[in-house]
Amino acid sequence: MSEFHKKDIEPYRQNLALKQAFVDMGLDLVEVFDDFTPLDLDRENARLQSLLDFIGKYKQYGSREAMELIAGGFCFPPIYPGIDPESDWYRFELWLRGEPTRLTIAEQLTPDIALKNPDDIPEEEMEAELQKLLDAIGETGNGVAVNDDIPARVLYRELLEWLGEKHELGGPFGGGWTYDGCSGFCPGCFQRPWCNSGQDLCWPEDEEAGTMHLIEEVRQYVSASPQSLAMLQASQAKHDEWEAKWEEENKAKQTGPFLDHEGLRQYGGDGDELPF
């Protein structure tokens, strides 16, 4: 085998060996590592080795307190995603004990909370059932922050979907996740009629519909006026004009490229805020 070929294949061998080391310890790497970079194995291998080294030091010293006092350079578990020191340590120690590091919000609710099909809840009981659910979510250390005046049945249904998603655990008193209900895609959002951004931006779906595009569930409660498309177009024009002016004024500060209007934007400069 040529020296070039040996050098070329070595990162793959190292990667397999590193991952096998976690298997041998009975640790599911996916629980605390979502930063796999198969196109840059040197980077991935360095991070896996860093995590292995941290585990070795932790087993040597036996606790977070000892690690922070004695093991210089080993104060924070190199897990991904890294959220904050408390959450990272909490998930790292759960992981070493073989316990889940992620749970759905539903799994964190107390057993006495009954999740109901919103279609089966009478209208006169809907507000009370929604409040029970919001209170139960709050008791898990998580929260809900959506726009005001959303119909209770609509919000309840959306929350049920969110409750089924897994989230990283932030600590023994809750995960600290807050549901804002925003996907960034206004035409498909249940909050659009009650959201300032949803009423300001004009999308191709609006143009196609000839009016503000609303999902079917929302149309059961509100309807877009025939004038809504013209209002969206006017608002979008003002937004585009303001954005163009901002870009021109800050052009000298930009160090990175702008992506197209339909994509995410990348702004350079010295900490400039996004113009949204």
C-alpha positions in Angstrom: 0.0 0.0 0.0 1.4 3.4 -1.0 2.2 6.0 1.7 -0.3 8.3 0.1 -3.1 5.7 0.4 -2.2 5.0 4.0 -2.4 8.6 4.8 -5.7 9.0 2.9 -7.4 6.1 4.7 -6.1 6.7 8.2 -8.8 9.2 9.2 -11.5 6.5 8.4 -9.7 3.9 10.6 -9.3 6.4 13.4 -13.0 7.3 13.1 -14.1 3.7 13.4 -11.8 3.1 16.3 -13.1 6.2 18.2 -16.7 5.2 17.7 -16.0 1.7 18.8 -14.5 3.0 22.0 -17.9 4.5 22.9 -19.6 1.2 22.0 -17.2 -0.7 24.2 -18.2 1.6 27.2 -21.9 1.0 26.5 -22.5 4.6 25.6 -24.8 5.7 22.8 -22.8 8.5 21.1 -25.9 9.9 19.4 -27.4 11.0 22.7 -24.7 13.7 23.3 -23.1 14.2 19.9 -24.9 15.6 16.8 -21.9 17.2 15.2 -20.9 14.4 12.8 -18.9 15.7 9.9 -18.3 12.8 7.4 -16.8 15.3 4.9 -14.3 16.5 7.5 -13.2 13.4 9.5 -10.2 15.1 11.0 -12.5 17.6 12.6 -14.9 14.9 13.8 -12.1 12.7 15.1 -10.7 15.6 17.1 -14.0 16.2 18.7 -14.6 12.6 19.5 -11.1 12.3 21.0 -11.8 15.4 23.1 -15.0 13.7 24.4 -13.1 10.5 25.2 -10.4 12.4 27.0 -13.0 14.2 29.1 -14.7 10.9 30.0 -11.3 9.5 31.1 -10.6 12.5 33.3 -14.1 12.4 34.8 -13.7 8.7 35.7 -10.3 9.6 37.2 -11.6 12.4 39.4 -15.1 11.2 40.0 -17.2 14.4 40.0 -17.9 17.7 38.4 -16.6 19.5 41.5 -13.3 17.7 41.3 -13.0 18.3 37.6 -13.5 22.0 38.0 -11.0 22.3 40.9 -8.3 19.9 39.7 -8.5 19.1 36.1 -7.5 22.3 34.3 -8.9 22.5 30.8 -11.7 20.0 31.6 -14.3 22.2 33.1 -17.0 21.8 30.4 -18.2 18.6 28.8 -17.5 18.8 25.0 -21.0 17.5 24.0 -23.1 18.7 21.1 -25.3 20.5 21.1 -23.7 22.6 23.9 -26.4 24.7 25.5 -25.0 26.1 28.8 -22.7 24.7 31.5 -25.5 23.5 33.8 -27.4 21.7 31.0 -24.3 20.2 29.5 -23.1 18.8 32.8 -26.5 17.5 33.6 -26.9 15.7 30.2 -23.3 14.4 30.3 -23.8 12.7 33.7 -27.1 11.3 32.7 -25.5 9.8 29.7 -22.7 8.2 31.6 -25.3 6.6 33.9 -27.2 5.2 30.8 -30.2 7.5 31.4 -32.0 9.5 28.6 -30.6 12.9 27.8 -33.6 13.8 25.7 -37.3 13.4 26.4 -40.5 14.6 24.8 -42.4 17.3 26.8 -45.2 14.8 27.1 -42.9 12.4 28.9 -42.1 15.1 31.4 -45.7 15.8 32.3 -47.0 14.5 35.6 -49.0 11.3 35.2 -52.3 12.9 36.2 -52.3 15.2 33.1 -54.8 13.8 30.5 -54.0 14.8 26.9 -57.3 15.0 25.0 -58.2 15.1 21.4 -59.2 18.7 20.9 -62.1 17.5 18.6 -63.6 15.8 21.7 -63.5 18.8 24.0 -66.8 20.8 24.1 -66.4 24.5 23.2 -67.4 25.6 26.7 -64.6 23.6 28.2 -61.9 24.4 25.7 -60.3 27.5 27.4 -60.1 25.6 30.7 -58.5 22.6 29.1 -56.0 24.8 27.4 -55.1 26.5 30.6 -54.6 23.1 32.3 -52.2 22.1 29.6 -50.3 25.4 29.8 -50.0 25.1 33.6 -48.8 21.5 33.2 -46.1 22.5 30.7 -44.9 25.2 33.0 -44.5 22.7 35.8 -42.0 20.8 33.7 -39.8 23.9 33.5 -40.8 24.5 29.9 -43.0 27.2 28.5 -45.2 28.6 25.8 -44.9 32.1 24.3 -47.2 32.6 21.3 -49.2 35.6 20.1 -52.3 36.7 21.9 -55.9 35.9 20.9 -55.2 32.6 19.1 -58.3 30.4 19.4 -57.9 27.9 22.2 -58.7 24.8 20.1 -56.1 25.8 17.5 -53.4 26.4 20.1 -54.2 23.2 22.0 -53.9 21.1 18.8 -50.5 22.7 17.9 -49.2 22.1 21.5 -50.1 18.4 21.2 -47.7 18.2 18.3 -45.0 20.0 20.1 -45.4 17.8 23.2 -44.4 14.8 21.0 -41.0 16.3 20.0 -37.9 15.3 21.9 -35.8 18.0 23.6 -32.5 18.0 25.4 -33.0 18.0 29.2 -31.7 21.1 30.9 -31.6 20.0 34.5 -33.5 18.2 37.2 -36.1 21.0 37.4 -36.9 21.2 33.7 -35.6 21.7 30.2 -36.1 25.4 29.8 -37.6 25.1 26.3 -40.1 27.7 25.1 -42.5 27.0 22.3 -43.1 30.1 20.2 -44.9 28.3 17.3 -43.0 30.1 14.6 -41.6 28.1 11.7 -40.6 31.1 9.7 -43.1 30.2 7.0 -46.0 32.5 7.4 -48.5 30.9 4.9 -48.4 27.7 6.9 -48.5 29.2 10.3 -51.4 29.0 12.7 -50.6 32.4 14.2 -50.5 34.4 11.0 -53.7 36.5 11.5 -52.4 37.5 15.0 -48.8 38.0 14.1 -47.3 41.4 13.0 -44.7 39.7 10.8 -47.3 37.4 9.3 -49.4 40.5 8.3 -46.4 42.4 6.9 -44.7 39.9 4.5 -46.1 38.9 1.2 -45.3 35.4 0.0 -45.8 33.6 -3.3 -48.6 31.6 -1.7 -50.5 34.9 -1.1 -50.0 36.0 -4.7 -51.3 32.6 -5.9 -54.3 32.7 -3.6 -55.1 36.4 -4.5 -55.4 37.1 -0.8 -53.6 36.4 2.5 -53.0 32.6 2.5 -54.3 31.0 5.7 -54.3 27.3 6.6 -57.7 25.5 6.7 -57.8 25.3 10.5 -57.4 29.0 10.9 -60.0 29.7 8.2 -62.5 28.2 10.5 -62.1 31.3 12.7 -61.0 34.1 10.5 -61.1 35.0 6.8 -58.8 37.2 4.8 -60.4 40.2 3.2 -60.2 40.8 -0.6 -58.0 43.8 0.1 -55.5 41.7 2.1 -53.2 40.9 -0.8 -52.8 44.6 -1.8 -52.0 45.4 1.9 -49.4 42.7 2.1 -47.8 43.9 -1.2 -47.6 47.4 0.0 -46.2 46.4 3.4 -43.6 44.1 1.6 -42.6 47.0 -0.7 -41.9 49.2 2.4 -40.0 46.3 4.0 -37.9 45.7 0.9 -37.2 49.5 0.5 -36.1 49.7 4.2 -33.9 46.6 3.8 -32.2 47.9 0.6 -31.5 51.2 2.4 -30.0 49.4 5.4 -27.8 47.2 3.2 -26.6 50.3 1.3 -25.7 52.2 4.4 -24.0 49.2 5.9 -22.2 47.9 2.8 -18.9 49.1 4.0 -19.2 46.9 7.1 -20.1 43.7 5.4 -17.5 40.9 5.4 -19.7 38.0 4.3 -22.1 37.4 1.4 -25.8 38.0 1.3 -27.9 35.1 0.2 -30.9 35.5 -2.1 -34.2 36.9 -1.0 -35.8 33.5 -0.5 -32.9 32.1 1.6 -31.4 32.9 5.0 -29.3 36.0 5.1 -25.7 36.2 6.4 -24.6 39.5 7.7 -21.0 40.3 8.4 -19.6 43.4 10.2 -19.1 44.0 13.9 -22.2 42.5 15.5 -24.8 44.3 13.4 -28.3 43.2 14.1 -30.4 41.7 11.5 -32.9 44.1 10.0 -36.0 42.2 11.1 
